[in-house]
């Protein structure tokens, strides 16, 4: 099922929600990522997960809802309290890995790649592409993908959102922010920057599973794990407008310091007449959601949208 929706409340969007976490924790994470071994930090993760399990009812509720949908899809038992705790613990693990990665502690990671050839094919042709991912696993593994392929990857994101964590990343790796493109749907500047990156044969990456306040008029409701959920048309319209190939990208944690990165071509960048563009966008979005569902069922504890994803009440948990 599919329909357009522009009725979500302006006050309900994840990109306007106040940040969680304290400055002290962020400073400690920066120091720990630089100075301590992963072994030294790992003992703190259960405490962090248990804190959110006890005091964040929204996170508990949304985790239970998501895990229950996964259980129904796989004909498994309903989630229990320990499953919700495990979900939050996995989130803490990947956040810690994220800090280590941004601190250039790449020796901690062993990454394998599936489908890297679809990126290498474009590199051989001197072409760029859009890498679309989701809040599943660690999208930051793109840093290692970029190094492996020897190509710049520019990440589109809301600079104003989660400013505290952005400041932390700047402290860990000041040069990294050069690769970030500020997402401002009210301005044409984002589109111009994307075009310049693509013309240089670079890649542009974006997470396509959340809907921001300014994106609400270009939203599709698509079936995901048994019910319709809202997905932004923006990345797919941009691809169709500019004739950009789309590669679905997800990095899943497979164990301590081990990740597996999957890359799948969703579109070869075909151009169609304007009258056919909406149909093309919808087709690409449905394929994206289908593959997202597949990987969510593969690694459900690595899905990190801690809000009522299906209602459109996207009060995202940071």
C-alpha positions in Angstrom: 0.0 0.0 0.0 1.1 3.5 -0.8 -0.3 7.0 -0.2 1.0 10.5 0.2 0.9 12.1 3.7 1.5 15.7 4.7 -0.5 15.6 8.0 2.2 15.0 10.5 2.5 17.5 13.3 5.3 20.0 13.1 6.1 19.4 16.7 6.5 15.6 16.2 9.6 15.5 14.0 12.8 13.9 15.2 15.0 16.7 13.8 13.5 19.2 16.4 13.8 17.0 19.4 16.1 18.1 22.2 19.3 16.0 22.5 19.8 13.5 25.2 22.9 12.7 27.1 25.3 14.9 29.1 28.3 16.9 28.1 30.3 15.0 30.7 29.5 11.7 29.0 30.5 13.1 25.6 33.8 14.3 27.0 34.4 11.0 28.6 33.6 9.2 25.3 36.1 11.4 23.4 38.8 10.7 26.0 38.1 7.0 26.2 38.0 6.6 22.4 41.5 8.2 22.2 43.1 6.7 25.3 41.5 3.5 26.4 41.2 0.0 24.9 37.8 -1.3 23.9 38.3 -3.9 26.7 38.5 -1.1 29.3 35.3 0.6 28.1 33.2 -2.5 27.5 32.3 -3.0 31.1 30.4 0.4 31.1 28.1 -0.6 28.3 25.7 -2.7 30.4 25.4 0.2 32.9 24.5 2.6 30.1 22.0 0.2 28.6 20.4 -0.5 32.0 20.1 3.3 32.7 18.1 3.8 29.5 16.1 0.6 30.1 15.1 1.9 33.5 14.5 5.6 32.8 13.5 5.9 29.1 10.0 4.5 28.7 9.8 5.8 25.1 12.9 3.7 24.2 11.5 0.6 25.9 8.1 1.0 24.2 9.5 1.5 20.7 12.0 -1.3 21.1 9.3 -3.7 22.2 7.0 -2.6 19.3 9.8 -3.1 16.7 11.0 -6.4 18.2 7.4 -7.7 18.3 6.9 -6.9 14.6 10.1 -8.8 13.9 8.9 -11.8 16.0 5.6 -11.8 14.1 7.4 -11.7 10.8 9.6 -14.6 11.8 6.9 -16.6 13.7 9.0 -16.4 16.9 8.0 -15.7 20.5 7.2 -12.1 21.6 10.1 -10.0 22.9 10.9 -10.2 26.7 12.5 -7.6 29.0 15.9 -9.0 28.3 15.5 -8.6 24.6 14.7 -4.9 25.0 17.8 -4.6 27.3 19.9 -6.4 24.6 18.6 -4.0 22.0 19.7 -1.0 24.0 23.0 -2.6 24.8 23.7 -3.2 21.1 23.0 0.5 20.5 25.6 1.4 23.2 28.1 -1.0 21.6 27.8 0.6 18.2 27.9 4.1 19.5 31.2 3.2 21.2 32.5 1.7 18.0 31.4 4.9 16.3 33.6 7.1 18.5 36.6 4.7 18.1 36.2 5.0 14.3 36.0 8.7 14.3 39.1 8.8 16.5 40.9 6.9 13.7 41.3 3.8 15.8 40.7 1.7 12.7 43.0 -1.1 14.0 40.1 -2.2 16.2 38.0 -3.2 13.3 37.9 -6.1 10.9 35.5 -5.3 8.0 34.4 -7.6 5.2 32.6 -6.3 2.2 29.7 -7.8 0.1 28.9 -6.1 -3.2 31.8 -3.6 -3.2 32.0 -4.3 -7.0 29.0 -2.1 -7.7 30.9 0.9 -6.3 34.2 -0.2 -8.0 32.3 -0.4 -11.4 31.3 3.3 -11.1 34.7 4.3 -10.0 36.2 2.7 -13.1 33.8 4.8 -15.1 34.6 8.0 -13.2 31.0 8.2 -11.9 29.7 9.1 -8.5 26.5 7.8 -6.9 24.2 8.1 -3.9 24.7 5.7 -1.1 21.4 5.3 0.9 21.3 3.7 4.3 19.3 3.6 7.4 19.6 3.7 11.2 20.5 0.0 11.1 24.0 -1.1 12.1 26.7 1.5 11.6 26.6 3.8 8.7 29.9 5.2 9.8 31.6 2.1 8.4 31.4 4.1 5.2 34.6 5.7 6.4 36.4 2.4 5.9 34.6 1.8 2.6 35.8 5.1 1.4 39.4 4.2 2.4 39.1 0.8 0.7 37.8 2.3 -2.5 40.0 5.4 -2.3 37.2 7.8 -3.0 35.7 10.7 -0.9 32.2 10.0 0.6 30.2 13.1 1.5 27.5 12.6 4.1 24.3 14.6 3.9 23.0 15.3 7.4 21.3 17.9 9.6 24.1 19.9 11.1 21.8 21.5 13.6 20.5 18.1 14.8 22.4 16.4 17.7 24.9 19.3 17.8 26.5 17.9 20.9 27.5 14.7 19.2 28.7 16.6 16.1 30.9 18.7 18.4 32.3 15.4 19.8 33.1 14.1 16.4 34.8 17.4 15.5 37.0 17.0 18.6 37.9 13.5 17.6 38.7 14.2 14.0 38.5 17.9 12.9 39.0 17.1 9.2 36.0 14.8 9.1 33.5 17.6 9.0 34.8 18.7 5.7 33.0 15.7 4.3 29.6 16.7 5.7 27.0 18.4 3.5 24.4 20.3 5.5 20.8 19.2 4.7 18.6 22.2 4.2 15.5 21.3 2.2 14.4 24.9 2.2 17.5 25.9 0.2 18.9 24.9 -3.2 22.4 24.9 -1.8 22.3 21.3 -0.8 21.4 20.2 -4.4 24.3 22.3 -5.8 26.8 20.8 -3.4 25.6 17.3 -4.2 26.0 18.0 -7.9 29.5 19.3 -7.5 30.5 16.2 -5.5 29.0 13.9 -8.2 30.8 15.8 -11.0 34.1 15.2 -9.2 33.3 11.4 -9.2 32.7 11.3 -5.5 29.9 9.6 -3.6 27.1 11.2 -1.6 25.6 9.3 1.4 22.3 9.8 3.2 20.2 7.9 5.7 16.7 7.5 4.2 14.6 6.0 6.9 13.6 9.1 8.9 11.3 12.0 7.9 12.3 15.6 9.0 10.0 18.5 9.5 10.8 20.1 6.2 10.3 16.8 4.3 6.8 16.1 5.4 5.1 17.2 2.1 7.2 14.6 0.2 6.5 11.5 2.1 5.4 8.0 1.1 3.6 5.6 3.3 5.1 2.1 2.5 4.5 -1.3 4.1 7.3 -2.1 6.4 7.2 -5.1 8.8 3.5 -5.5 8.5 2.2 -1.9 8.6 2.7 1.4 6.7 5.5 3.7 7.8 6.6 7.1 6.5 9.7 7.4 4.3 11.1 10.5 2.7 11.0 10.8 -1.1 13.9 13.4 -1.0 16.9 11.2 -1.7 15.1 9.3 -4.4 13.8 12.4 -6.1 17.2 13.9 -6.1 18.6 10.7 -7.7 15.9 10.7 -10.4 16.3 14.4 -11.1 20.1 14.2 -11.5 20.3 10.7 -13.0 22.3 9.3 -10.1 22.9 5.6 -9.4 21.6 4.5 -6.0 23.5 2.0 -3.9 21.8 0.6 -0.7 24.5 0.4 2.0 24.4 -1.1 5.5 27.2 -2.1 7.9 26.2 -4.8 10.4 28.1 -5.7 13.5 29.1 -9.3 13.5 31.0 -9.5 16.7 33.7 -7.7 18.7 35.3 -5.3 16.3 33.9 -7.2 13.3 31.6 -5.7 10.7 30.1 -6.8 7.4 29.2 -4.1 4.9 26.6 -4.9 2.3 26.2 -2.8 -0.9 23.4 -3.4 -3.4 22.6 -1.4 -6.5 19.0 -0.1 -6.4 19.2 2.0 -9.5 21.7 2.5 -12.4 20.8 6.2 -12.6 18.4 5.9 -15.5 16.7 9.1 -16.6 13.0 9.1 -17.4 10.6 11.8 -18.7 9.3 14.1 -16.0 5.8 12.5 -16.3 7.3 9.1 -15.2 9.5 10.4 -12.4 7.1 9.9 -9.6 6.5 6.3 -10.6 10.3 5.7 -10.7 10.8 7.2 -7.3 8.0 5.1 -5.8 9.5 1.9 -7.4 13.0 2.7 -6.0 11.6 3.5 -2.5 9.7 0.2 -2.4 12.9 -1.6 -3.3 14.8 0.3 -0.6 12.2 -0.5 2.1 12.1 -4.2 1.0 15.9 -4.5 1.4 15.8 -2.6 4.7 13.2 -5.0 6.0 15.4 -8.0 4.9 18.4 -6.7 6.9 16.3 -5.7 9.9 15.1 -9.4 10.1 18.7 -10.5 9.8 20.0 -8.2 12.6 17.0 -6.8 14.5 18.9 -5.7 17.5 20.8 -3.2 15.3 17.8 -1.2 14.4 18.1 2.2 16.1 14.9 4.2 15.6 13.8 4.5 19.2 10.4 6.2 18.6 7.0 5.3 17.3 8.2 4.7 13.8 4.9 3.5 12.3 2.7 6.3 13.6 4.7 9.1 12.1 5.4 10.5 15.6 9.1 10.6 14.9 10.4 11.8 18.2 13.8 10.2 17.6 15.9 8.9 20.5 19.5 10.0 20.1 
